[in-house]
Amino acid sequence: MYKIFDTQDEVSRYTAERLAARIEAKPDAVLGLATGGTMEPVYARLVERLQQGPVDASRLTTFNLDEYVGLAPTHTQSYRHFMGQHLFDRLGLPGEKVHLPDGMAEDRDAACRAYSEAIRALGGLDLQLLGIGTNGHIGFNEPHTRFSRRTHVTPLSAQTRRDNGRFFRDPSEVPTHAMTLGIRDILEAREIVLVATGAKKARIMAELYHSDPDEALPASALKQHPNVTIVLDREAAALLPG
């Protein structure tokens, strides 16, 4: 299902309301969360919405999609830092209830297995929030990632590193690898909401719209899921039919 709004702010408000509704319906929900510029206004609206009450977020458990390999949680470009700044700290979520892949783990394979297992132990994700990369990645599942993969370490494509370079003082500082929730884990969520805004996402959203499930376009895996909502602003939807 596609939901198209005129502005990014309307997209953010709608997405925040979807998240708040899920939390209100199930206060101990397990949420899959994403990072990136698209999510900043979503989390700002969600914090605003939750602080108005009566929704209580204190019982939530969250799992983030990904984390850079080699960046400590205190690094200003780590996704743990991003989530603390934009959501966790603002809501006062207890540290034991929030989870991100451990990009500093010595045994990365074991850390990946443990991450997927921790989600399954809690009964799976009630809702997975996603952005999309300009090359169609979801999480850091780059093109040609097998749809059957669970959490894994992946090399980042040159395009992804270029896209993310704007967040670093020096683009050469962008890590070369990340730990990411696998597409199989994502597809096991009960509900998925993918958000894309801005003209830079128009081409990939058109490709996704017309694509059959194809590992060359990771986001096309979502077409195998029965409960997906794709939320766009007019700029991101500019190349979609009619």
PEBELJO-V333260 format. One record per helix or strand. SS is the DSSP state (~ for helix, > for strand). FROM is the first residue (numbers start at 1). TO is the last residue. Records with the same first field share a line. If there is no record, write none. Layout:
SS: FROM-TO, FROM-TO
This chain:
>: 2-5, 30-33, 61-64, 66-68, 98-99, 127-130, 138-138, 141-141, 152-155, 177-180, 192-196, 214-214, 217-217, 228-233
~: 8-25, 37-51, 79-91, 95-97, 108-121, 158-167, 171-173, 183-187, 199-210, 218-224
